[in-house]
Amino acid sequence: MKLSVLVLITATVVAISIALVNFHFQGSLYYMLVSFGISFITSFVVFYYLLEKYIYSKIKLIYKLIHNLKLGKDLKDALGEYVSGDPINDVEYEVKEWAREKKKEIDLLKKQEQFRREFLSNVSHEFKTPLFAIQGYVETACDCLHDDPETAKNFLTKAGKNVERLSYLINDLDSISKLESGEIPINYEKFDFVHLAREIMDGMEDKAKAKGIVLSFKEKYTTPAMVWADREKIRQVMINLIQNSLKYGKEHGSTAIKIFELHDQYLIEVTDDGIGIDEKHLPRLFERFYRVDSHRAREVGGTGLGLAIVKHILEAHQQIISVRSTLQIGTTFAFTLEKKS
């Protein structure tokens, strides 16, 4: 309701009340009308002044502050020139909107805090496991160094493998940190993805054969698929996805690479017929250290950061990655790359 209407109604009520009192005591319609006029004017001026000075102006000030702060202005600039035509109702709306936004921010902070705790817990666990193993192997090697050199050498070899695992973990964490902060540049170049895919498959053929898994790439992909991306980083994406399919694929199964031509992009899919992933785990699959089956994941090795790195590399290219999976049927990872003619 506008200020003038509010004051008008208030002044009218007061004037009528005073006029009725005068009419009661004077008994004259003339006195009642005069009293009404004088009382109305006086009441209007007084109430308008009081409401304007002590209430309405404060509401306008609050509204300007809220409105301009929501626009992202500094506190010193928040009291700008903008004033709404109906600040009383708008203040109510702005305050409610502000409360909703703060509720979202609080929920997000709670979620981030939970993620931070899980991340620190996972990092601690990932570091402690190889460190304790190294400590045990070295102590055992020292105990039998003179009596059984062969056993000591065996334990030192195992310690060395755990040092290597720590090195991989630190390098992966460093890579993710630099990708997030933009410290690692994306060196765009035009290249043939078909040639890169065949090159990667040739390099991983021995690992696939060791598990009896067949790597397939449709023979129809004979013509070049020219893309605009960082070749070495896309190589890392493909290696991580194929390694993931080999880890969790079933023995004597298969992993297939497929390419689909879209309007201005290529869609690349890496599909396996392995154990699959329960749908409830899919939204968190690209989080750092998130494991669907912690026991099995640590049996097959890895740092737990491969898919997180894949996601960060593709996001740095302004591209997307998705996953679909069905238990005991298989999993498909799909990502896009910019087409380059």
C-alpha positions, -999 to 999 in steps of 0.1 A, spaced: 0 0 0 13 35 -9 24 58 19 -1 86 8 -31 61 9 -20 48 43 -17 83 57 -50 94 41 -69 65 57 -53 72 91 -60 109 89 -96 104 79 -103 79 107 -88 104 132 -107 134 118 -140 115 118 -134 105 154 -127 141 165 -157 155 145 -180 130 161 -168 140 196 -174 177 188 -208 169 173 -217 150 205 -207 180 227 -217 209 205 -248 193 188 -242 212 155 -234 199 120 -214 231 113 -191 224 142 -187 188 131 -177 198 96 -153 224 107 -138 200 132 -135 173 106 -117 197 82 -92 210 107 -86 175 122 -82 159 88 -56 184 76 -37 184 109 -38 146 112 -27 141 76 3 165 80 13 150 114 10 114 103 27 119 70 56 136 87 59 109 113 56 80 89 79 96 64 106 105 89 106 75 112 93 46 92 90 50 55 124 66 50 140 38 70 122 12 49 135 28 17 170 28 31 168 -9 40 154 -17 6 181 2 -13 207 -15 8 193 -50 2 186 -44 -35 221 -31 -43 239 -57 -22 221 -84 -42 234 -68 -73 270 -74 -60 279 -38 -51 303 -30 -23 289 -20 10 300 16 5 283 18 -29 251 -1 -18 232 30 -9 229 41 -45 202 61 -63 179 32 -71 145 33 -52 115 11 -58 81 26 -64 67 4 -37 95 -3 -12 73 -16 16 61 -46 -3 94 -50 -21 113 -51 12 92 -81 22 100 -98 -11 137 -89 -9 140 -102 26 123 -135 18 145 -138 -13 175 -131 8 165 -157 33 161 -183 5 195 -175 -9 211 -177 25 194 -211 31 209 -223 -1 243 -210 8 242 -227 42 231 -260 26 260 -257 1 285 -250 29 273 -280 49 277 -301 18 312 -288 11 321 -294 48 310 -330 45 330 -333 13 360 -318 29 358 -342 58 355 -372 35 383 -359 13 407 -355 42 397 -389 56 403 -405 22 437 -387 17 448 -398 51 438 -434 44 454 -435 10 487 -422 24 488 -443 55 483 -476 37 515 -475 16 534 -457 44 527 -484 69 535 -511 43 568 -494 35 577 -492 72 569 -528 77 588 -540 47 619 -519 55 620 -531 91 616 -567 80 643 -563 54 667 -548 80 660 -578 103 669 -604 78 695 -584 58 725 -605 69 708 -639 75 685 -640 44 696 -614 18 671 -628 -8 641 -623 15 654 -588 24 657 -580 -13 621 -592 -18 608 -570 9 627 -540 -4 612 -546 -38 577 -545 -22 586 -513 -3 597 -498 -36 563 -506 -52 546 -488 -24 569 -458 -28 558 -458 -65 522 -459 -54 528 -428 -32 544 -410 -60 515 -417 -83 491 -404 -56 510 -372 -51 514 -366 -88 476 -371 -94 467 -348 -65 491 -322 -79 475 -326 -114 440 -321 -101 450 -290 -80 467 -274 -111 438 -282 -134 413 -266 -109 434 -235 -105 441 -232 -143 479 -236 -138 481 -263 -164 474 -247 -198 453 -265 -225 475 -266 -256 449 -268 -284 459 -284 -317 441 -301 -345 446 -339 -346 429 -371 -357 412 -388 -328 409 -421 -347 447 -423 -350 451 -414 -313 426 -441 -303 443 -468 -323 477 -457 -308 464 -460 -273 448 -494 -279 480 -508 -293 499 -496 -262 473 -512 -238 469 -545 -257 492 -564 -234 473 -553 -203 440 -563 -219 454 -597 -230 466 -604 -194 430 -603 -183 416 -619 -215 397 -587 -224 394 -578 -261 398 -542 -271 377 -533 -301 374 -503 -324 350 -506 -352 365 -510 -386 341 -484 -400 362 -457 -383 387 -455 -412 382 -419 -421 398 -392 -399 379 -376 -370 396 -343 -367 392 -326 -333 404 -294 -316 419 -303 -282 451 -309 -262 463 -342 -277 483 -354 -247 456 -346 -222 430 -364 -243 454 -393 -244 454 -393 -206 416 -392 -206 414 -423 -229 441 -442 -210 423 -435 -176 389 -447 -190 403 -478 -207 423 -487 -176 392 -483 -155 373 -506 -179 401 -532 -176 402 -531 -138 365 -536 -134 357 -556 -166 351 -593 -164 377 -618 -176 373 -627 -213 351 -597 -217 354 -567 -241 360 -530 -241 348 -510 -271 356 -475 -283 329 -458 -305 327 -425 -322 295 -407 -331 295 -375 -353 273 -347 -340 267 -313 -354 298 -295 -342 312 -322 -319 323 -358 -318 308 -381 -291 333 -407 -279 322 -437 -259 342 -463 -239 320 -493 -232 327 -525 -212 307 -555 -203 320 -557 -168 304 -557 -133 286 -525 -138 278 -498 -112 247 -493 -91 227 -463 -101 229 -447 -67 267 -444 -71 267 -426 -105 263 -390 -93 294 -392 -72 316 -413 -95 338 -384 -105 346 -373 -70 381 -376 -58 387 -410 -39 351 -420 -43 350 -458 -45 319 -479 -53 335 -509 -36 364 -498 -14 377 -534 -8 377 -544 -45 390 -510 -56 421 -513 -34 427 -549 -46 429 -538 -82 451 -508 -73 450 -472 -85 449 -439 -67 411 -433 -68 417 -401 -87 416 -413 -124 380 -403 -131 383 -370 -112 413 -362 -135 393 -371 -166 364 -348 -155 387 -319 -148 406 -323 -181 373 -323 -201 359 -294 -181 390 -274 -189 382 -281 -226 346 -268 -219 334 -303 -227 312 -328 -208 315 -364 -196 286 -387 -185 283 -423 -174 255 -449 -177 257 -483 -162 237 -514 -154 248 -540 -128 263 -572 -143 258 -558 -178 284 -531 -182 293 -494 -181 297 -467 -207 316 -434 -203 308 -408 -230 324 -375 -236 325 -348 -263 352 -331 -282 350 -301 -305 350 -310 -342 376 -293 -363 372 -292 -401 
